[in-house]
Amino acid sequence: MQLSEQEIVRREKLSKLRELGINPYPANLYPVNHTSKQIKEKFAEGKQVVIAGRLMSRRIQGSASFAELQDADGRIQVYFNRDEICPGEDKSHYNDVYKKLLDIGDFIGIEGELFTTKVGEKTVMVKGFTLLSKALKPLPLPKEKDGVVYDKFDDPEQRYRQRYADLVVNPEVKEVFVKRTKLFNAMRNFFNEAGYFEVETPILQPIPGGAAARPFVTHHNSLNIPLYMRIANELYLKRLIVGGFDGVYEFSKNFRNEGMDRTHNPEFTAMEIYVSYKDYNWMMDFAESLLEHCAIAVNGTTTATFGEHTIDFKAPYKRVTMTQSIIDFTGFDITGKSEDELREAAKGMGIDVDETMGKGKLIDEIFGEKCEGNYIEPTFITDYPKEMSPLCKEHRENPELTERFELMVCGKEIANAYSELNDPIDQRERFEHQLKLAQKGDDEATEFIDHDFLRALEYGMPPTSGMGIGMDRLIMFLTNNPSIQEVLFFPQMKPERKQVALTDEAKAVLEILKKTEKLPLADLKVQAGLSNKKWDKSIKELTKNNLAKVEKNDDGLFVEIV
């Protein structure tokens, strides 16, 4: 392991601390009785406190020093005075331990007394301090000079990989996750007060049911069978409705072995709720009340800002049928159209479709391409064609449709709900139809028939409405984050490349590439602003270390980040 100069120095300090008989990682409890927030809220001159946290900054001036301590609630100023800490002849605890052997990032505990500085800053006068944990790696703290901030820890890839460091040096990041927890608590309380039960269903399943998605596959050695990581929990929750629960819900971790982008992570959190003796009309009213309640709990208001849009989650929400939506934005009426007619219409709209797509997939493509992005304020899209909803009950007035809605916000779906199909014969026929579509090549059709679920339906399931909400996407909207990685503590990442020492010129070229991933070679060279010699050396350095590659196509030479 190659260590930086600072890391070597910190390890030397670690050894010196041990030589002095100071344990840099003590095991015993430290008796904290105040946080930084509590000190500020209940400040009293002369009050005795015990606090702990990271040393985040300090200004040493001989025998005295002002510093900042950061705990879970924020930062508080602390004042070290040599004679207060070392009242006797031996001043080594200040002169040697504090001044020479402590570093920014170390955890320390402080016993002290509150006072206010001449400029009005609430401060802790340090009477004694204890090293609680020595940091061996320097924090990626930004530097400031003449009002300009340098070296801010804001590279997304580094922040996501080292979320622990991100949370320390970018305190605003923590607020996103505080709000995430508030959202879950608010939703859970709403359901519990309505009398519904939180349950748990299997993550490892013999059949990946409840959705059409590519699952992660594993193997159970003792049973010698394949198992699939959950893609949805719908069918298990409905089994519980069959079993006699009036209302059940679950916050589930789901896993889909598909692509990653700014709005998709292979592991994500969904909430699903099923309530007996209800229909999708009731569920729309319920969803409006739920989301209004959650928005207020998270942000203190029903409004939220997302990019350039201001969204209002106050009920009621607009309701538009899918058929009417497609008419509104394309002028095409899908009612009664055959698969061939839908395919030709989609092609005429410039939508990329193929022969493997059935009616449901074709309608979904038309809506997704031409309609979905237009709904900014919360809007229910209702009454989906039957081919799009294999688990949904047939519409009571039109057998070509189903009693389904999706809730759109800022052009994205955040909730999906049905009047649930409880006719076991109809359900079997729809499963069989989905299987035929899958065999035809439709990658969004269900490839499995869950015979145990069909058996459960045959025992009888009462009229039921169910709803699923993408929790990650909802918190994105409530915290103004366009990327799902910003609302997950540890998003899935590509394998980390081995750190390579690059010249400053190569680093500069790589930073330009990171912004766009691919650029014409000539454009990249202009943006880099390097001499021919330095340019050639930088490109060779990046390609040699497999950080970039140069490719030629009909449009010329391009440089692409690897």
N, C-alpha and C positions, 0 to 999 in steps of 0.2 A: 504494500500500500504506500503510495507516494503522498507525503504530507507537505502542505504549504509551510512557508516560514512561520506564519502565525500559529498554525497547528503544532509545530515543533516547540515554539516558545510556550504555548499553553501546557503542553505535556511536561516541559521542564518545571513550570510553576507547580504542577500537580505533584511532582516528586519533592519539591521543596516544602510544600504544605505537609506532606507525609513525614518528612524529616523533622518538622517542627511539632509533630505529634497531633496534627490536625487531620481528622478524617474528612476527606472531601465529599464523601457520600454516606453521611451518618444514617443509621437505621431508626433511631428513636423519634417518637412523635415530637413535633414542634408546636407549642401551645398558642396558635394563632387565635386572637379574639376580636380582630377587626379587619375589615377589607378597606381598600382605598375609598370606595363609595360610602361606606358607613362612616368613615372618618370625616369626609366632606359634609355629609348630611347631618351628622350629630357632633359637629366640631365644638370643642370646649378647651379653652386655654389651660395648659397644665395637665390635661387628661393623660393618663398612662395607657399606652397601647402596645400590643404585640402584633406585628404584621409580617408577611413573608411574600416574596415574589422575585422576579428577575431584575437584576441591575441593568437598566437600559441606557443610562447616560450618566456622566459625572464631570464635574469641573473642579479639579484639585487645585487649591491655592495654598500650598505649604501645609500648615497645621489644620486647615479646615477645607471642607469640600461639600458642595451641593451635588446631589444625585437624584435620579428618578428611579422609583421602584414600580414595576408593573405586575399587577395580579389579575385575577379573572375579571375584575370589575373596571379596570382602568389603571391610571398612573397616579402616583402621589410623590410630591417632592420630599426628600429626606436630607437632613443636614448632619454631616459627620464633623465633629470637633475633636481633635486629638486629646485634649485634656478632659473632655467629658467621657470619652471612651476609655482612656488610660489615665485615671486620676493619680496613680502612683509614679514611681521613678521609671518603670518599664513602659516605654511607649511603642514597643514592637508590634502590638496588635494593630495599631494604626499605621505606623511607619512602614512596616514590612508586609503584614497580611493585607490590609486594605489598599495601601498605595501601590504595592509592587506585585502582589500575588492574586488579587482579584481582577476579573475581566468583565467587560460588558457581556451580558448573557448569563452570568452566574446566578444561581438561586441563593438568596440569603434571607435569614430571618432577623428581624430587628425588634429590640425592646426600646421604647422611647417615650417621649413626652411631646404633646402637641403645642405648637406656638405659631404665631403669624409673623412673617417677615416684614421688613419695612415697606416693601412694595405690596403687601396685602396677600401674599401667597400662604395658604394653609400648608404647614410643614411639620414633619416629625423630627424632633431633636433626638439623635441616636445616642442611647445610653450604653448599648451593647449590641453586637451583631454576631451571627453564627453562619458560617458557610454551610449551606444545605445540599448544594450540588454544583460541581465544577463543570462548566461548559468547555469542551475541547475543540469545538468548531465555532469560529466567529459568525455571528448573525449577519445576514445580508441586509444590513441597515443602510438606508439612503444617506448620502452626505449632502450638506447644504453649504453654499458659499455665496455671499452677496445676494441672498434671497433666491438663488437658483438651486434646485434639487438635482443631484447627480446620483447615478447608480441605484435608481429606485428598483426594488424587487418587483417588477411588473411583467416579466416574460411569462406568458400563460403556461407554457410547458413546464418551466421550472416551478412555478407556483403550484400547479396541480401535482407534480411529482413530490414536492416538498411542502405539502399543505401545513405541516407542523411549523415550518419556518414562516410560511405565508401568514398564518394566524397570529404569529408573534409580532411581525414587523408591519403588517397591514391590518390594523384593528377593525377597519370597516368590513373586512371579510367575515369576521366573527358575527357581526350583526345579521348577515344573511342567514346564518345557521341558527341563530337565536330565533329569528322569525320563522324559520322552517319548523322548529320545535313548537312554537306558538300555534302554527297552522294545524299540526297533528293534534295538539291538545284541544284546540277549539273544536275540531271536527269530532274527536272522540267524545268530548263532553256533550256536544249536540246530539249525537246518537244515543249516548247513555241516558240523557234526560228524556229522550223519546221512548226509552224502554227496550232498546235493541242490544243484543249481546255481541261482544267482541269475541271472535273465535280464531283458532289456528288450524290451517289445513296443510297437507303434505307438500313439501318442496320437491322431494324425490317422488316421481309418479311413474306408474307403469305405462301410461298413455298420456302424451302431451295434449290435453284437451282444453276446450274453452276458448280457443283462438286459433288462427292460422298463422303459424310462425315456425321458423327453423329452430328446433330445440338444441340445447347442449345434451350430449349423451354420455352416460357413464355406465359402469357395469357393477352389479352386486355379486361379489365373489361367492358368498355362501349359497345364495339362491341360483346362481349362474344364469341371471337374466339381465337384459338391458334395462336401465332406468333413465328417465328424462327429467331434467331440471324444469321446474314449473314455468310454463309460459303464461298461464292464467289460472285463477282459482275458482272460476265460475261454477264448474260442474260439481265441485265438492260442497260449495256453499248451498247450491240447490238441493243436494242430498240432505243437508241439515233442515231445510224447509220441509222436505218430505218427512223427516224425522219428527217434526212437530214444533220447531222453533218458529215464532211469528216474525222475527226480524233478526238477521245476523249480518255482521260486517267484519272485514279483515283488512288490515294494512299489510299487503303482501310484497315480498321481494320476488320479482319475476325475472326470468332470464331468457333472452332471445339471441341466438347465435347468428346475428345479422350485422349489418354495417354500423359504423360509428360516425356521427357527425355532431353538429352543434346542438341538435335537439334529440339525439338518440344515444343511449349508453346500453351496452349488453345486459347490464344489471340495473333494474329500475324499480321504483316503488309505485304500486297502484293501490287504491282503496276500492273495494267492491262491497256493496250492500244489497241485500235482498229482503223484501218485506212482503209478507203474504197478504192476500185480499186487497191488493192495490194494483193500479194500472199505470201506464206511462204518463197519463195526464196528471195523476196525483204526484208522480215522481218529478215532473217538471216543476210543480209548485214547491215540492220539498227541496229540490236542487237550488232553486232561487233563494229560498230562505237560508239554506245551508251556506251558500257562497257569500251572501250578504253578511251573515254572522261571522264567517271566517275572515273576510276582508277587514272588518272592524277589529277583530281580535288581533290580527297581525299588524295593521297599519293605523288603527284608531279612526279609520274612515272607510267608506265604501268605495272611494276612488283610488286608483293606482295608476302610476305612470309606467308605460312600457315603450321605450324608444321615443318616437315622436307623438305617440298616442296617449290620451288620458282615457282610462276605462272606468266605467262606473258599474259596480257589482250590485247596486241597489235594485231590488225586485220592483216590478216584474220585467221579464226579458221578452224581446220580440220572438214570435214563432212563425216559421216559414216552412212549407212542405218542400221536400227535395225536388219534386216535379216543378213546382212554381219557381224555385230558385234557379233551376236550369233554364226555364223559360225566360226569367228575368234577365239573365246574363248571356244567353245564347240565342234566344228566340225559338229554340227547338223543344218540342213537347215529346217526352220519352214515353208517354202513355200508349200502351198497346203495341209498341215497336218490337220487331223481331231482332234477334242477335245480329243478323246481317245489316239491317237498317241502322242499328246503333253503331256498328263498326264503320259503316260508310259515313254516318254523320260525324263521328269522332275524327275520321280522317279529313273530312271537309273542314273541321275546325283546327286542323294542324296538329292534332294530338297523335302521338306515336302509339299505335295499337298493333296487335298481331292476332293470328288465327287461334292461339291458345286461350284467348280471353272470352269468357262467357258473358251473358247479359249483365250480371252483377258487377263484374270487373270493369266492363266497358262504361257503365253508368258511373261507377266510382271514379274512373279516369276523367270523364267529362266534368263531373262536379269538382274534382280536385284541381283540375287545370283551369277551369273557367269561373268557378263560383266561390270556392272555399276562402280564398284570400281576400275577398271583399267584405267579410264580416269582421268588423273591428270590435264594436260593442257586443257584449254577450248576447248571442242569438241561438235559439233552438231550431235546428234543422230536423224536420219530422217526416214520418211516413215514408220509410225507405222501401224500395222494391224488394220483393221477397228473395230474389236471387242474391242480394247483398247481406242477408241476415238469417243464417241457417238455424239460429237458436231462438229466434224471435217469433212471437205469436202473430198469426195472420190478422190483418186489419179487419175490424168488425164491419166496415162498410164497403171495403174494396179488397177482394181476395188476391189481387195482384201486388198489394202492398203489405207492409208489416207495421206493427205499433212500436216504432223505434224513434228515438231522437238522439242527436249528437249536439252538444253545446260547443259553439264556436266562439273563440275570443282571439282577436288580432290575427284572424285567418288560420287559426290552429284549433284542432279538437282538444278539449280538456275533459269532456265527460261523454259517456255513451250509455244509453239506457234502453230497456225494453219493457213491454208487457211480455213476460216470459212465456215461451212455448211450454205447455204442460200436457199436450196430447202426445202420448208415447208412439203412436202409429205414425203421425205426421212427422215427429222428430226422427224416427228411424228412416223414413223416406228421404228427409232432407240430408241426413248423414250420408245415405247412399248416393244421393245426387252430388254432394260435395266430393265424395270419393271418385266418382266418374270424372269430375272436373280436374281433380288432382292427377288422375291417370292420363288425362288429355294434355296436361302440361301447365295447368294454372297453378303457379307457385303460391297463391294466396288461398287455395282451397284446402280443407281439412283432409289429411291423409289417413286418419284413424277413425274407427267407430268405437265409441266407449260403450260396450255392451252392459257393463255394470250400471252406468248412468241410466241407460234405457230401462234396465230392470227396476231401478229406483222409481223412475217415472211411472212404471206400470203399477206400483203400489199406490199411486195417486199423489200429485202435488197440487196444492190449492192455487187459485189465481195469484200470481206473484209479479211484482215489478222489481227489477234489479238495475243497478247503476254502477259503473266503474269510472273512477276519476284518476287521471295521471297526476300523481302528487308532485313529481319533479317539475312537470310543465306548469302546474298551477303556482308553485312557489316562484318559478321564473317570472311569471306575470306579476306577482305581488311584490317582487323585489327589483324589478326592472333589470333582469339579467337575460340577454339573448342566447346565452350558451348554457346547456345543461351541466357542463363541467363546473360552472360557477356555483351551483347549488348542491353538488355532491362533494362530501368531504374528500373522497378518494376515487375519482373517476378512473375508468379503465384507460390505460395508456399503452402506446407501443413500447416494446422493450427499450430500456434506456441504453443509449449508445455509450461506449467507453469514452471517457473524457479525453479529448485530444488538445494538446497545446498548439494554438494557432497564432500566427502573427496578427498584429492589429489590423493590417490590410485585409487579410482573409476573414477575420471576424466581422469587419465592416461589410464585406460582400455577402457573407452569410446572413447578417441581420436584414439586408435588403431583400434577400431571397425569402426569408421567413414570412415577410409581409404578403407575398403573392404566390409563393411556392414554385412558380414557373415564369420565366421571362425570356424574351428574345435576347440572345447573347449581346448583340449590339446595344440594346437598351440598358442592360445590366452594366455594361462597361461604362456607358455614359453616366449612369447614376453613381457608380463607384468613384468616378473622378480620379482614377489612378493613372500613373504613367504606364506605357506599354510593358515595361519590364516588371513593374510591381503587379500589374494586372495578370500577366502570364503566370507569374509566380503564385499569386493568390488562387487562381483557377486550378492550377496543378495541385496546390496544397489541399483544396477542398475535394477534388476528385480522387486524389490519392488516399485520403482518409475516409472515402465513401460518404461524404457529407453532401455532395452535389454530383450531378452527372450532366454531361453535354450530349444532346441528341439532335439529329438532323431529320427534318421532314420536308414536305413540299414547300413549306413557308420559310425554311431557313434553319439556322442553328438556334437551339433553345437550351437554357440552363435550368435544371429542375432540382429542387431540394430532394434528398433521398429520405 
